[in-house]
């Protein structure tokens, strides 16, 4: 078997298999995986502009526009004028869109249950993925993601000065050593 590829191939593979996992659970629902994720962003952060959605997801404006049109045609999304910028509109879920999204949420819960493992802990993996996400966004010139995952084991109010990623890694390594020490009676 050949050796490992590169981080971008790793990300692509992860994207493919995670999409397949969620799609398997969403099979009985009318939303595609992309629509479900988009509805989640709109539900949590909306109303939002199509430009914001395009920047957050890295999806081209034409691809996103086609997706939004399909969802609007089904009566699940509404567009309202943006008073601050007449060239843009806000996108938000309709009552029907919220109902469709809520009905699909148990599918995501099932996918997450199937994913749960002890190694690596989910919060550590999410934090590392967030760091990679930031690097990719920097390379593309995209703004930061619309939400942040706190460094593992630390809440935002744990310290006045947040730990750097290197410091957080050092703390995780020390915590792993303590767990090992205590498990072996050393």
N, C-alpha and C positions, 0 to 999 in steps of 0.2 A: 504494500500500500504506500502511495507517495506521502511525503511529509506534509505538514500543514501548509495551507495557502497563506493568504494575508488577511488582515483585519477586515478589509472591505468584503472579501468573499465570506468570511465568518458572519458578518452582519447580514449579507444577502441570504445565506443559508438560514440564519435565525429568523429572518423576516419570512422566508418561504414556509418554514415548518410551523411558526407561530400562527401565520395566516391560515394554514391548513387545519390546525387545531381548533381555532375559533370558528372557521367555516364549518367544520364537522359538527360543532355544537349548535351553530346557527341554521343548520339545514332545514329546520321546520319553520323558520322565520323568513319574512319577505326581504329583510335587509341583507346586503352583501357585507363582507367584513369591513370594507372601506367605508360604506355608508354607516355601519354601526359605530365605527370609531369616530367618524365625522359627527354623527349625532351626539356622541358622548362629549366631544369638545364643545359643540354648540350648546348642549344642555348645561354643561358646567360653567362655560365662559361667555355664553351669548347674552344678548345678541352681538354678533361679530360681523366684520366685513369679509367679503370673499378674499380680499387682499391679505387680511390677517390669516385666514385659513390656509391660503396658498403658501404664505411664509412659514407658518407653523409646521405644515406637513411637507413642504418641499415639492408639492404637486404643481404642475404647470397650470397656468390660469385657464387654458382651454380644457384640460382634463377636468379640473375642478368645476368649471362652469357647466360642462356636460353633466357631471354628477349632480350638481345642484338643480339643474333643469329637470332631470329625471325625478328627483325627490319632490320638487315643487309640483310637478305634473301629477304626482300621486297624492298631493294635498298634505304632505308631511313637513314642508318648509314654506316659509313666507319671507318675502323680501320687503323691507320698508325703507323709505328714503333716509339717508344720513343727513341730518340738518347741518352738521359741521362741514360736510363735503358733498356738494350736490352731484359729484361724479360717481359717488359710491352709494351702496345700499347696505343695510344691515340684513343679515340672514338669521332667522330664528326658527325654532321648531314650532309648528302649530300644535293644537291640542291633539290632533290625530298623530302627529310626529312624536310627541311626547309619549303617547300611549303605545305606539309601535316600539319605541326605544325601551320603555319600561318593561314591555312584554318580552323583549329579547335579553334583558339583563341577567336572568337566571342562566342563560346559555353561557355568558361570560363567567359567571360564578362556577359553573361546572368545568369550564376549560381551566380556570385557575386551580380548582381542586385537583384536577388531573396533573397539573404542573407541579404541585407542591412536593418539595424534597428538602431535606435538611442541608444539603451541601450544593452550592453555596447558599447561604441564607438569602432570601428574596430581597431584603432591604440592601444588602451589600451588592448584589447583582444589579439592582435598579440604580444604585448610586454609580457604579462603574459604567453602566450603559449610558447614564446621563452625561458622564465625562466624555465618552466617545461621541455622543450626540452633539455635545458642545463643540468638539473638534471638527466634526463634519459640517456643522452650521457655520463655523468660522471659515472653513475652506470654501463654502458656497456663498459666503457673505450674507447669510440669513440671520435674522434676529434670534434672540434666545427663545427657547421653548416657552410655552405659556405657563408652565408650572415647574416647581423644583422639588427634588427629593432630597431630604436632609441627609447629611453624612451619617452612616450607620452608627447606631448606638448613642446618638447625640441629638437632642432636640435643639431648635433654633435658640431657645433661651437658656441652654446649658452653660453657655460661656459668653462673655461680652465680645470676645474676638473669636470668630469661627475658626476651626482647624483647617489647615490647608489639606488638599488631598493626600499629600505625603504624610502629614501628621496623623490624619485619620487612619491611613494604612498602618502606620506604626502602632497606633492604639489597638487596632484590630489584631495585629500580630501578637502584641503583648497579651491581649485577652485570650487569644488562642493558646498561648503558652500557659496561662493560668488554668484554663480548662484542662489542658493536657496534664499539667502538674497535679491538679486535684484528682483527675481520673486515674492516674497511676500511683497515687499516694505519695508522690515525691515532694 
